Amino acid sequence: MHAEEKRARMMEIFFETKDVFQLKDMEKIAPKEKGITAMSVKEVLQSLVDDGMVDCERIGTSNYYWAFPSKALHARKRKLEVLESQLSEGNQKHASLQKSIEKAKIGRHETVQQLKAKVKKYKYQNIS
């Protein structure tokens, strides 16, 4: 089983139960319900905590782990907003560069190759 598949299965445990777990609980549940080896549970859980997908809080001498579907939904919405913003900025930059190209073309002479290509294209269009 690949790491991403283990991570997805571990997240399913949290989303399906909507409960808080200790590491020892996850080491018992994950192998039985999701087929994640007990030896890799801690590593997978820590990677999810590091990526902000699972929350962890130390209370006394114990660590408690949880992840609720609403947090994942909000994280995906934030990511979508960031990507949409980047797309918008990219489109604006593209339009700006296109305008710059058009301005740069003003007053420039075409090369012989460019003229030949236009003539060839014109002839092809009129034949079809």
VENNORFEN-V610739 format. One line per field, one symbol per residue. phi: phi as a letter, one per 20 degrees, with the letter a starting at -180 (. if undefined). psi: psi as a letter, one per 30 degrees, with the letter a starting at -180 (. if undefined). burial: 1 if it has 16 or more other C-alpha atoms within 10 Angstrom, else 0. A space follows every 50 residues. Layout:
BEGIN
phi = ???
psi = ???
burial = ???
END
This chain:
BEGIN
phi = .fgffffffffggfffelcdcegffffefgffecmefgfdgfffffffff emececcecmddddcbbdgfffffffffffffffffffffffffffffff ffffffneeeffffffffffffffffff
psi = kleeeeeeeeeeeeeefhlklleeeefeeeeeefgkkeffeeeeeeeeee ggfkkkkkjbgkkkklkkeeeeeeeeeeeeeeeeeeeeeeeeeeeeeeee eeeffkgkkkleeeeeeeeeeeeeefe.
burial = 00000110111111100000100001101100000101001001110110 00111100000000111100010000000000000000000000000000 0000000000000000000000000000
END
